Amino acid sequence: MLYDHGFIHEFIPFLHPYTLMLITSLMISARLVDSSGYIYRASASLISKMKSPPSIVAIIAVFSGILASFIMNDAALFIAIPLILSVSRYAGIDKYKAAAIVTAGVNVGSALTPIGNPQNLIIWTHYEIPILEFIKAIFPFVASSLLAIAGYSYITLRKSNAWRKPPPPIVTNKTHLLGGGIILAGTLILTHIGYPGAVLPLAIMISLLINYRVIINLDFTLIATFLFMFASLTKLSLIIPQDIMTPLLKTPLTTYLLGISLSQALSNVLTTLILIPHTKLWKPLLMGVNAGGCGLVTASLANLITLRLLRKGLRRLQIEMLIPFLIIMLTGLFTLYY
């Protein structure tokens, strides 16, 4: 790539600039919503009403998955994992099993909307899929996977102790919640009507008016990681011979399975960038890369965020992630042709 002088001229399109703008805008929105405290308050209120640890974990997994579909999976995990660790501490739950269940819920829940995770954004913008058509296509997979994960939580955690300690009081900020909501709505509307380039300026302007520290505290390392992946992997995907990839992506089943298997080796975002130029079957590709992100810890950035928040226990987390992954993969097979 370094010796390809033509790459310099092609560099900007390879960056997927509009996708990067959408990701950054959604990260800003998530920061504001997170700092508003309202999600923590809703979660605490929910927990205080529940008596069964399996119910708590199942509901947090489903709630976090739905939340991820609006504020992206990475942002949702920064809320969900500290919450589930707190629940685990006071309810006698295995924190690795609970973290794996919640991470699986976030991974599949984020698949529901075009803005739920980076691979969805890439597929949505590449194929120019209407939002409602996108949601309608993926809904059976997401709904059935979340129900299956909730059921798995009930089965595996049924012997845990009851929740006894009430959650601490939480300070809220309506301005941050409103600002995050406006950025989120603006991102969807501007992208839908064909002005994705206006998304990031809007997000920056609103965040600077509300709290400039939101910009300062963004995860720029994560943004740089996406930038590097987009630039290098898009170029790689274009030089892969068509006669190698196209036959493997002719049917929904092979596309789904290839998306899952490559995600284990390369991560689901990289797999999306590699496969997307070689197939028009966007639904099985979408399902495959989202199901594939639930496998190995390295299969998605979301999994690595969970590991980072746990601080240790790679082997334990990986073991606990395998069964939810198999459940989600099999659920996907049942809904592939729905």
ABEGO torsion letter per residue (X at the ends): XAABAAAAAAAAAAAGAAAAAAAAAAAAAAAAAAAAGAAAAAAAAAAAABABAAAAAAAAAAAAAAAAAAAEAAAAAAAAAAAAAAAAAAAGBBAAAAAAAAAAAAAAAAAABAAABAAAAAAAAAAGBBAAAAAAAAAAAAAAAAAAAAAAAAAAAAABBBBABBBBBBBBBAAAAAAAAAAAAAAAAAAAAGBAAAAAAAAAAAAAAABAAAAAABBAAAAAAAAAAAAAAAAAAAABBAAAAAAAAABAAAAAAAAAAAAAAAEAAAAAAAAAAABABAAAAAAAAAAAAABBAAABAAAAAAAAAAGBGAAAAAAAAAAAAAAAAAAAAAAAAX
